[in-house]
């Protein structure tokens, strides 16, 4: 019988000083690495983009391998808001309330043309982009986007999470950006 040996790929360690029996690095690098690989997304799906997201969570694409295995349906237990699909203007205050209930640090992924710009629905009742009510970190284009595009968006969020300064959320620029949206 033939034995199959598979190689396990381990992620790269942050830069630091290494010696026999120890490894030293900066705290923000370790925190960024931990946050990057333990994102808890909250899916806010209203249309066909939600179906593509379901495919992304399935066995073929397996978003869990990126550390996003545990979906949260409670804003207080999530740090990534994934808005997918058409957002009616009546839904805007609900979406904003969900965002405000999330604990810091929090990130937003706008999935699909409808969430990003209103899509083909240029009407009085559809919000022409969620960035009018909440700040967006990454946009995923498409109508609907393929699961590979959603995975790419999550990987871009991971890059932001890993490289974000621990002091960014306390900066005057970040507070000014939130004030622009009327969020304190």
Rosetta blueprint (number, residue, H / E / L):
1 X L
2 X L
3 X L
4 X L
5 X L
6 X L
7 X L
8 X L
9 X L
10 X L
11 X L
12 X L
13 X L
14 X L
15 X L
16 X L
17 X E
18 X E
19 X E
20 X L
21 X L
22 X E
23 X E
24 X E
25 X L
26 X L
27 X H
28 X H
29 X H
30 X H
31 X H
32 X H
33 X H
34 X H
35 X H
36 X H
37 X L
38 X L
39 X L
40 X L
41 X E
42 X E
43 X E
44 X E
45 X E
46 X L
47 X L
48 X H
49 X H
50 X H
51 X H
52 X H
53 X H
54 X H
55 X H
56 X H
57 X H
58 X L
59 X L
60 X L
61 X L
62 X L
63 X H
64 X H
65 X H
66 X H
67 X L
68 X L
69 X L
70 X L
71 X L
72 X L
73 X L
74 X L
75 X H
76 X H
77 X H
78 X L
79 X L
80 X E
81 X E
82 X E
83 X E
84 X E
85 X L
86 X L
87 X L
88 X E
89 X H
90 X H
91 X H
92 X H
93 X H
94 X H
95 X H
96 X H
97 X H
98 X H
99 X H
100 X H
101 X H
102 X L
103 X L
104 X L
105 X L
106 X L
107 X E
108 X E
109 X E
110 X E
111 X E
112 X H
113 X H
114 X H
115 X H
116 X H
117 X H
118 X L
119 X L
120 X L
121 X L
122 X L
123 X L
124 X L
125 X L
126 X E
127 X L
128 X L
129 X L
130 X H
131 X H
132 X H
133 X L
134 X L
135 X L
136 X L
137 X L
138 X E
139 X E
140 X E
141 X L
142 X L
143 X L
144 X L
145 X L
146 X L
147 X H
148 X H
149 X H
150 X H
151 X H
152 X H
153 X H
154 X H
155 X H
156 X H
157 X H
158 X H
159 X H
160 X H
161 X H
162 X H
163 X H
164 X L
165 X L
166 X L
167 X L
168 X H
169 X H
170 X H
171 X L
172 X H
173 X H
174 X H
175 X H
176 X H
177 X H
178 X H
179 X H
180 X H
181 X L
182 X L
183 X L
184 X L
